[in-house]
Amino acid sequence: MTRRATALALPLALTIAMALVGCGALDPFPTLAPNVVSGAAAGPRVAICYNTLMTPLAAVQEEAQQECATNNPRTVAVPADTDWYLQNCPLLLPARATFTCMPKK
């Protein structure tokens, strides 16, 4: 790629990235939770797809808490696992955080 082509492509790529951020394309969202592995805490599980570079962990925790509260408002989302398998989440949100909905103490 020549310098001129690079100079033209970079602003275009930044514009596209900013448009995606502006329209909420990088907001965390719920997805299917993985199967329970042996030794894991018992309870309903929720999973959230998110971008590890753009999404603060507090936002992921908040989204998981909302999903847990949908089923039972007296639960709290406790982090259980994180994976990066692209068949579970899209390319721009590659991380999947799994939470267990535990009763509040």
N, CA, C and O atoms as a GROMACS GRO file, in nm:
protein
  420
    1MET      N    1   0.084  -0.117   0.000
    1MET     CA    2   0.000   0.000   0.000
    1MET      C    3   0.089   0.124   0.000
    1MET      O    4   0.188   0.131   0.073
    2THR      N    5   0.055   0.217  -0.080
    2THR     CA    6   0.135   0.339  -0.086
    2THR      C    7   0.101   0.430   0.031
    2THR      O    8   0.002   0.410   0.100
    3ARG      N    9   0.184   0.528   0.051
    3ARG     CA   10   0.159   0.623   0.160
    3ARG      C   11   0.029   0.698   0.140
    3ARG      O   12  -0.045   0.723   0.236
    4ARG      N   13   0.000   0.734   0.016
    4ARG     CA   14  -0.122   0.808  -0.012
    4ARG      C   15  -0.246   0.723   0.017
    4ARG      O   16  -0.342   0.771   0.076
    5ALA      N   17  -0.242   0.597  -0.025
    5ALA     CA   18  -0.355   0.508   0.001
    5ALA      C   19  -0.374   0.487   0.152
    5ALA      O   20  -0.487   0.484   0.201
    6THR      N   21  -0.264   0.474   0.222
    6THR     CA   22  -0.271   0.459   0.368
    6THR      C   23  -0.329   0.585   0.432
    6THR      O   24  -0.412   0.577   0.522
    7ALA      N   25  -0.285   0.700   0.383
    7ALA     CA   26  -0.333   0.826   0.437
    7ALA      C   27  -0.483   0.844   0.411
    7ALA      O   28  -0.552   0.909   0.491
    8LEU      N   29  -0.535   0.789   0.304
    8LEU     CA   30  -0.677   0.798   0.275
    8LEU      C   31  -0.757   0.691   0.350
    8LEU      O   32  -0.871   0.716   0.390
    9ALA      N   33  -0.700   0.574   0.368
    9ALA     CA   34  -0.772   0.464   0.432
    9ALA      C   35  -0.786   0.484   0.583
    9ALA      O   36  -0.887   0.445   0.640
   10LEU      N   37  -0.687   0.542   0.646
   10LEU     CA   38  -0.691   0.558   0.792
   10LEU      C   39  -0.808   0.645   0.838
   10LEU      O   40  -0.881   0.603   0.927
   11PRO      N   41  -0.830   0.763   0.780
   11PRO     CA   42  -0.947   0.841   0.824
   11PRO      C   43  -1.080   0.770   0.798
   11PRO      O   44  -1.174   0.783   0.876
   12LEU      N   45  -1.088   0.696   0.688
   12LEU     CA   46  -1.210   0.621   0.659
   12LEU      C   47  -1.234   0.514   0.765
   12LEU      O   48  -1.347   0.497   0.812
   13ALA      N   49  -1.130   0.442   0.801
   13ALA     CA   50  -1.142   0.339   0.904
   13ALA      C   51  -1.182   0.400   1.038
   13ALA      O   52  -1.264   0.343   1.110
   14LEU      N   53  -1.126   0.513   1.072
   14LEU     CA   54  -1.162   0.579   1.197
   14LEU      C   55  -1.306   0.628   1.195
   14LEU      O   56  -1.376   0.619   1.296
   15THR      N   57  -1.351   0.677   1.082
   15THR     CA   58  -1.490   0.722   1.068
   15THR      C   59  -1.587   0.606   1.086
   15THR      O   60  -1.688   0.620   1.154
   16ILE      N   61  -1.556   0.492   1.026
   16ILE     CA   62  -1.641   0.374   1.039
   16ILE      C   63  -1.644   0.327   1.185
   16ILE      O   64  -1.750   0.294   1.238
   17ALA      N   65  -1.527   0.324   1.248
   17ALA     CA   66  -1.520   0.282   1.389
   17ALA      C   67  -1.601   0.375   1.478
   17ALA      O   68  -1.672   0.328   1.567
   18MET      N   69  -1.592   0.503   1.456
   18MET     CA   70  -1.668   0.599   1.538
   18MET      C   71  -1.819   0.583   1.513
   18MET      O   72  -1.899   0.598   1.606
   19ALA      N   73  -1.858   0.554   1.390
   19ALA     CA   74  -2.000   0.532   1.359
   19ALA      C   75  -2.052   0.409   1.433
   19ALA      O   76  -2.164   0.410   1.484
   20LEU      N   77  -1.972   0.303   1.438
   20LEU     CA   78  -2.012   0.183   1.510
   20LEU      C   79  -2.028   0.209   1.658
   20LEU      O   80  -2.123   0.161   1.721
   21VAL      N   81  -1.936   0.285   1.714
   21VAL     CA   82  -1.944   0.318   1.856
   21VAL      C   83  -2.066   0.406   1.882
   21VAL      O   84  -2.137   0.387   1.981
   22GLY      N   85  -2.091   0.501   1.794
   22GLY     CA   86  -2.202   0.593   1.812
   22GLY      C   87  -2.338   0.528   1.802
   22GLY      O   88  -2.433   0.572   1.866
   23CYS      N   89  -2.350   0.423   1.722
   23CYS     CA   90  -2.481   0.360   1.706
   23CYS      C   91  -2.504   0.247   1.805
   23CYS      O   92  -2.608   0.181   1.798
   24GLY      N   93  -2.412   0.224   1.894
   24GLY     CA   94  -2.430   0.121   1.995
   24GLY      C   95  -2.390  -0.017   1.951
   24GLY      O   96  -2.424  -0.115   2.018
   25ALA      N   97  -2.319  -0.029   1.840
   25ALA     CA   98  -2.279  -0.160   1.790
   25ALA      C   99  -2.180  -0.230   1.883
   25ALA      O  100  -2.163  -0.352   1.875
   26LEU      N  101  -2.115  -0.155   1.970
   26LEU     CA  102  -2.017  -0.215   2.060
   26LEU      C  103  -2.068  -0.224   2.204
   26LEU      O  104  -1.990  -0.249   2.295
   27ASP      N  105  -2.198  -0.204   2.225
   27ASP     CA  106  -2.256  -0.219   2.358
   27ASP      C  107  -2.264  -0.366   2.395
   27ASP      O  108  -2.293  -0.449   2.309
   28PRO      N  109  -2.238  -0.400   2.521
   28PRO     CA  110  -2.250  -0.541   2.561
   28PRO      C  111  -2.395  -0.587   2.550
   28PRO      O  112  -2.488  -0.508   2.567
   29PHE      N  113  -2.413  -0.717   2.522
   29PHE     CA  114  -2.548  -0.772   2.511
   29PHE      C  115  -2.550  -0.916   2.559
   29PHE      O  116  -2.447  -0.984   2.555
   30PRO      N  117  -2.667  -0.964   2.605
   30PRO     CA  118  -2.676  -1.102   2.654
   30PRO      C  119  -2.672  -1.203   2.541
   30PRO      O  120  -2.714  -1.176   2.429
   31THR      N  121  -2.620  -1.320   2.572
   31THR     CA  122  -2.612  -1.431   2.477
   31THR      C  123  -2.636  -1.561   2.553
   31THR      O  124  -2.664  -1.558   2.673
   32LEU      N  125  -2.624  -1.673   2.487
   32LEU     CA  126  -2.643  -1.802   2.552
   32LEU      C  127  -2.527  -1.832   2.646
   32LEU      O  128  -2.411  -1.814   2.611
   33ALA      N  129  -2.560  -1.878   2.764
   33ALA     CA  130  -2.458  -1.914   2.862
   33ALA      C  131  -2.407  -2.055   2.830
   33ALA      O  132  -2.482  -2.139   2.783
   34PRO      N  133  -2.278  -2.080   2.856
   34PRO     CA  134  -2.224  -2.214   2.832
   34PRO      C  135  -2.279  -2.314   2.933
   34PRO      O  136  -2.335  -2.276   3.036
   35ASN      N  137  -2.262  -2.440   2.903
   35ASN     CA  138  -2.304  -2.546   2.995
   35ASN      C  139  -2.224  -2.537   3.124
   35ASN      O  140  -2.110  -2.492   3.126
   36VAL      N  141  -2.285  -2.581   3.231
   36VAL     CA  142  -2.219  -2.580   3.362
   36VAL      C  143  -2.111  -2.687   3.364
   36VAL      O  144  -2.135  -2.802   3.326
   37VAL      N  145  -1.992  -2.649   3.409
   37VAL     CA  146  -1.884  -2.746   3.423
   37VAL      C  147  -1.884  -2.797   3.567
   37VAL      O  148  -1.934  -2.731   3.657
   38SER      N  149  -1.827  -2.915   3.587
   38SER     CA  150  -1.824  -2.972   3.721
   38SER      C  151  -1.740  -2.882   3.813
   38SER      O  152  -1.636  -2.831   3.773
   39GLY      N  153  -1.786  -2.866   3.933
   39GLY     CA  154  -1.716  -2.782   4.030
   39GLY      C  155  -1.759  -2.636   4.028
   39GLY      O  156  -1.715  -2.558   4.112
   40ALA      N  157  -1.844  -2.599   3.933
   40ALA     CA  158  -1.892  -2.460   3.925
   40ALA      C  159  -2.007  -2.440   4.023
   40ALA      O  160  -2.075  -2.534   4.061
   41ALA      N  161  -2.026  -2.314   4.062
   41ALA     CA  162  -2.135  -2.281   4.153
   41ALA      C  163  -2.270  -2.313   4.087
   41ALA      O  164  -2.289  -2.290   3.968
   42ALA      N  165  -2.361  -2.366   4.166
   42ALA     CA  166  -2.493  -2.400   4.114
   42ALA      C  167  -2.579  -2.275   4.107
   42ALA      O  168  -2.566  -2.184   4.189
   43GLY      N  169  -2.666  -2.272   4.010
   43GLY     CA  170  -2.757  -2.159   3.996
   43GLY      C  171  -2.774  -2.122   3.849
   43GLY      O  172  -2.699  -2.169   3.764
   44PRO      N  173  -2.874  -2.039   3.820
   44PRO     CA  174  -2.893  -1.995   3.682
   44PRO      C  175  -2.770  -1.918   3.634
   44PRO      O  176  -2.704  -1.849   3.711
   45ARG      N  177  -2.742  -1.931   3.506
   45ARG     CA  178  -2.625  -1.863   3.449
   45ARG      C  179  -2.669  -1.771   3.336
   45ARG      O  180  -2.762  -1.801   3.262
   46VAL      N  181  -2.600  -1.658   3.326
   46VAL     CA  182  -2.622  -1.564   3.216
   46VAL      C  183  -2.485  -1.534   3.154
   46VAL      O  184  -2.382  -1.545   3.221
   47ALA      N  185  -2.486  -1.498   3.028
   47ALA     CA  186  -2.361  -1.465   2.958
   47ALA      C  187  -2.379  -1.334   2.883
   47ALA      O  188  -2.487  -1.304   2.833
   48ILE      N  189  -2.270  -1.257   2.876
   48ILE     CA  190  -2.271  -1.126   2.812
   48ILE      C  191  -2.155  -1.118   2.713
   48ILE      O  192  -2.041  -1.145   2.749
   49CYS      N  193  -2.185  -1.082   2.588
   49CYS     CA  194  -2.081  -1.055   2.488
   49CYS      C  195  -2.037  -0.910   2.503
   49CYS      O  196  -2.120  -0.821   2.519
   50TYR      N  197  -1.906  -0.886   2.498
   50TYR     CA  198  -1.856  -0.750   2.511
   50TYR      C  199  -1.720  -0.736   2.446
   50TYR      O  200  -1.654  -0.836   2.416
   51ASN      N  201  -1.678  -0.613   2.424
   51ASN     CA  202  -1.547  -0.581   2.367
   51ASN      C  203  -1.454  -0.548   2.482
   51ASN      O  204  -1.479  -0.453   2.557
   52THR      N  205  -1.347  -0.624   2.498
   52THR     CA  206  -1.257  -0.606   2.611
   52THR      C  207  -1.182  -0.474   2.607
   52THR      O  208  -1.135  -0.427   2.710
   53LEU      N  209  -1.169  -0.413   2.490
   53LEU     CA  210  -1.096  -0.287   2.478
   53LEU      C  211  -1.186  -0.166   2.499
   53LEU      O  212  -1.139  -0.061   2.544
   54MET      N  213  -1.314  -0.177   2.467
   54MET     CA  214  -1.404  -0.062   2.468
   54MET      C  215  -1.503  -0.062   2.584
   54MET      O  216  -1.557   0.044   2.618
   55THR      N  217  -1.528  -0.176   2.644
   55THR     CA  218  -1.633  -0.187   2.745
   55THR      C  219  -1.573  -0.200   2.884
   55THR      O  220  -1.497  -0.293   2.910
   56PRO      N  221  -1.607  -0.108   2.974
   56PRO     CA  222  -1.559  -0.124   3.112
   56PRO      C  223  -1.626  -0.245   3.179
   56PRO      O  224  -1.741  -0.277   3.148
   57LEU      N  225  -1.555  -0.310   3.267
   57LEU     CA  226  -1.609  -0.429   3.334
   57LEU      C  227  -1.734  -0.397   3.415
   57LEU      O  228  -1.820  -0.484   3.433
   58ALA      N  229  -1.745  -0.274   3.464
   58ALA     CA  230  -1.865  -0.235   3.538
   58ALA      C  231  -1.990  -0.242   3.449
   58ALA      O  232  -2.097  -0.279   3.496
   59ALA      N  233  -1.975  -0.207   3.322
   59ALA     CA  234  -2.089  -0.213   3.229
   59ALA      C  235  -2.129  -0.358   3.202
   59ALA      O  236  -2.247  -0.388   3.189
   60VAL      N  237  -2.031  -0.447   3.195
   60VAL     CA  238  -2.060  -0.590   3.175
   60VAL      C  239  -2.132  -0.646   3.298
   60VAL      O  240  -2.229  -0.719   3.285
   61GLN      N  241  -2.083  -0.610   3.416
   61GLN     CA  242  -2.145  -0.654   3.541
   61GLN      C  243  -2.289  -0.602   3.551
   61GLN      O  244  -2.379  -0.674   3.593
   62GLU      N  245  -2.309  -0.477   3.512
   62GLU     CA  246  -2.444  -0.419   3.517
   62GLU      C  247  -2.540  -0.492   3.423
   62GLU      O  248  -2.655  -0.519   3.458
   63GLU      N  249  -2.493  -0.522   3.303
   63GLU     CA  250  -2.577  -0.595   3.206
   63GLU      C  251  -2.612  -0.734   3.260
   63GLU      O  252  -2.726  -0.779   3.247
   64ALA      N  253  -2.514  -0.801   3.321
   64ALA     CA  254  -2.538  -0.934   3.378
   64ALA      C  255  -2.637  -0.925   3.495
   64ALA      O  256  -2.723  -1.011   3.510
   65GLN      N  257  -2.624  -0.820   3.576
   65GLN     CA  258  -2.716  -0.802   3.689
   65GLN      C  259  -2.858  -0.782   3.640
   65GLN      O  260  -2.953  -0.834   3.699
   66GLN      N  261  -2.874  -0.707   3.531
   66GLN     CA  262  -3.008  -0.688   3.474
   66GLN      C  263  -3.066  -0.820   3.425
   66GLN      O  264  -3.186  -0.846   3.443
   67GLU      N  265  -2.983  -0.904   3.364
   67GLU     CA  266  -3.030  -1.034   3.316
   67GLU      C  267  -3.067  -1.125   3.432
   67GLU      O  268  -3.167  -1.197   3.424
   68CYS      N  269  -2.989  -1.123   3.539
   68CYS     CA  270  -3.022  -1.205   3.656
   68CYS      C  271  -3.152  -1.156   3.719
   68CYS      O  272  -3.236  -1.237   3.760
   69ALA      N  273  -3.169  -1.025   3.728
   69ALA     CA  274  -3.288  -0.967   3.792
   69ALA      C  275  -3.415  -0.996   3.711
   69ALA      O  276  -3.525  -0.993   3.766
   70THR      N  277  -3.400  -1.022   3.583
   70THR     CA  278  -3.516  -1.055   3.500
   70THR      C  279  -3.581  -1.183   3.550
   70THR      O  280  -3.703  -1.194   3.553
   71ASN      N  281  -3.499  -1.279   3.588
   71ASN     CA  282  -3.549  -1.408   3.636
   71ASN      C  283  -3.588  -1.402   3.784
   71ASN      O  284  -3.689  -1.461   3.824
   72ASN      N  285  -3.509  -1.333   3.864
   72ASN     CA  286  -3.533  -1.325   4.008
   72ASN      C  287  -3.468  -1.198   4.061
   72ASN      O  288  -3.345  -1.188   4.061
   73PRO      N  289  -3.546  -1.100   4.105
   73PRO     CA  290  -3.488  -0.973   4.150
   73PRO      C  291  -3.403  -0.985   4.277
   73PRO      O  292  -3.335  -0.890   4.314
   74ARG      N  293  -3.407  -1.098   4.343
   74ARG     CA  294  -3.330  -1.115   4.466
   74ARG      C  295  -3.198  -1.188   4.442
   74ARG      O  296  -3.148  -1.255   4.533
   75THR      N  297  -3.142  -1.176   4.324
   75THR     CA  298  -3.014  -1.241   4.294
   75THR      C  299  -2.909  -1.137   4.259
   75THR      O  300  -2.940  -1.023   4.226
   76VAL      N  301  -2.785  -1.179   4.268
   76VAL     CA  302  -2.673  -1.095   4.230
   76VAL      C  303  -2.587  -1.174   4.130
   76VAL      O  304  -2.568  -1.294   4.145
   77ALA      N  305  -2.536  -1.105   4.028
   77ALA     CA  306  -2.453  -1.169   3.926
   77ALA      C  307  -2.310  -1.183   3.976
   77ALA      O  308  -2.243  -1.084   4.005
   78VAL      N  309  -2.264  -1.307   3.987
   78VAL     CA  310  -2.128  -1.336   4.034
   78VAL      C  311  -2.047  -1.387   3.915
   78VAL      O  312  -2.087  -1.484   3.850
   79PRO      N  313  -1.932  -1.323   3.883
   79PRO     CA  314  -1.852  -1.368   3.769
   79PRO      C  315  -1.809  -1.514   3.784
   79PRO      O  316  -1.767  -1.557   3.891
   80ALA      N  317  -1.822  -1.590   3.675
   80ALA     CA  318  -1.785  -1.731   3.677
   80ALA      C  319  -1.673  -1.763   3.578
   80ALA      O  320  -1.582  -1.838   3.611
   81ASP      N  321  -1.679  -1.706   3.457
   81ASP     CA  322  -1.582  -1.743   3.354
   81ASP      C  323  -1.586  -1.641   3.241
   81ASP      O  324  -1.682  -1.567   3.226
   82THR      N  325  -1.479  -1.639   3.162
   82THR     CA  326  -1.474  -1.558   3.039
   82THR      C  327  -1.409  -1.643   2.931
   82THR      O  328  -1.309  -1.711   2.955
   83ASP      N  329  -1.466  -1.638   2.809
   83ASP     CA  330  -1.404  -1.708   2.697
   83ASP      C  331  -1.409  -1.620   2.573
   83ASP      O  332  -1.480  -1.519   2.570
   84TRP      N  333  -1.334  -1.658   2.472
   84TRP     CA  334  -1.322  -1.578   2.349
   84TRP      C  335  -1.345  -1.665   2.226
   84TRP      O  336  -1.271  -1.654   2.128
   85TYR      N  337  -1.447  -1.749   2.229
   85TYR     CA  338  -1.480  -1.832   2.114
   85TYR      C  339  -1.572  -1.753   2.022
   85TYR      O  340  -1.680  -1.711   2.063
   86LEU      N  341  -1.531  -1.731   1.899
   86LEU     CA  342  -1.607  -1.645   1.808
   86LEU      C  343  -1.738  -1.706   1.761
   86LEU      O  344  -1.817  -1.636   1.698
   87GLN      N  345  -1.765  -1.833   1.789
   87GLN     CA  346  -1.895  -1.887   1.752
   87GLN      C  347  -2.002  -1.844   1.852
   87GLN      O  348  -2.121  -1.862   1.825
   88ASN      N  349  -1.963  -1.787   1.966
   88ASN     CA  350  -2.059  -1.742   2.067
   88ASN      C  351  -2.093  -1.594   2.055
   88ASN      O  352  -2.206  -1.554   2.083
   89CYS      N  353  -1.997  -1.513   2.015
   89CYS     CA  354  -2.013  -1.368   2.008
   89CYS      C  355  -1.955  -1.317   1.876
   89CYS      O  356  -1.868  -1.382   1.818
   90PRO      N  357  -2.001  -1.201   1.829
   90PRO     CA  358  -1.950  -1.149   1.702
   90PRO      C  359  -1.806  -1.098   1.712
   90PRO      O  360  -1.753  -1.082   1.822
   91LEU      N  361  -1.746  -1.074   1.599
   91LEU     CA  362  -1.605  -1.035   1.592
   91LEU      C  363  -1.574  -0.906   1.668
   91LEU      O  364  -1.469  -0.896   1.730
   92LEU      N  365  -1.664  -0.809   1.666
   92LEU     CA  366  -1.638  -0.682   1.735
   92LEU      C  367  -1.660  -0.691   1.885
   92LEU      O  368  -1.618  -0.603   1.959
   93LEU      N  369  -1.727  -0.796   1.930
   93LEU     CA  370  -1.751  -0.819   2.073
   93LEU      C  371  -1.710  -0.962   2.107
   93LEU      O  372  -1.795  -1.044   2.140
   94PRO      N  373  -1.581  -0.993   2.099
   94PRO     CA  374  -1.539  -1.134   2.104
   94PRO      C  375  -1.540  -1.200   2.240
   94PRO      O  376  -1.534  -1.323   2.248
   95ALA      N  377  -1.546  -1.125   2.348
   95ALA     CA  378  -1.540  -1.186   2.480
   95ALA      C  379  -1.680  -1.220   2.530
   95ALA      O  380  -1.774  -1.144   2.510
   96ARG      N  381  -1.691  -1.337   2.594
   96ARG     CA  382  -1.818  -1.376   2.656
   96ARG      C  383  -1.792  -1.399   2.804
   96ARG      O  384  -1.722  -1.493   2.843
   97ALA      N  385  -1.850  -1.313   2.887
   97ALA     CA  386  -1.839  -1.327   3.031
   97ALA      C  387  -1.961  -1.404   3.081
   97ALA      O  388  -2.074  -1.373   3.045
   98THR      N  389  -1.936  -1.504   3.163
   98THR     CA  390  -2.044  -1.585   3.218
   98THR      C  391  -2.056  -1.555   3.367
   98THR      O  392  -1.956  -1.548   3.439
   99PHE      N  393  -2.180  -1.538   3.412
   99PHE     CA  394  -2.208  -1.506   3.550
   99PHE      C  395  -2.307  -1.608   3.605
   99PHE      O  396  -2.391  -1.660   3.531
  100THR      N  397  -2.297  -1.635   3.734
  100THR     CA  398  -2.394  -1.720   3.803
  100THR      C  399  -2.482  -1.628   3.886
  100THR      O  400  -2.432  -1.542   3.958
  101CYS      N  401  -2.613  -1.646   3.876
  101CYS     CA  402  -2.708  -1.565   3.952
  101CYS      C  403  -2.725  -1.630   4.090
  101CYS      O  404  -2.791  -1.733   4.104
  102MET      N  405  -2.665  -1.569   4.190
  102MET     CA  406  -2.666  -1.623   4.326
  102MET      C  407  -2.763  -1.543   4.413
  102MET      O  408  -2.782  -1.423   4.389
  103PRO      N  409  -2.825  -1.606   4.512
  103PRO     CA  410  -2.914  -1.532   4.603
  103PRO      C  411  -2.836  -1.425   4.678
  103PRO      O  412  -2.721  -1.446   4.717
  104LYS      N  413  -2.900  -1.308   4.699
  104LYS     CA  414  -2.838  -1.201   4.778
  104LYS      C  415  -2.830  -1.245   4.923
  104LYS      O  416  -2.919  -1.315   4.972
  105LYS      N  417  -2.724  -1.206   4.990
  105LYS     CA  418  -2.708  -1.242   5.132
  105LYS      C  419  -2.750  -1.129   5.221
  105LYS      O  420  -2.743  -1.142   5.344
   0.00000   0.00000   0.00000
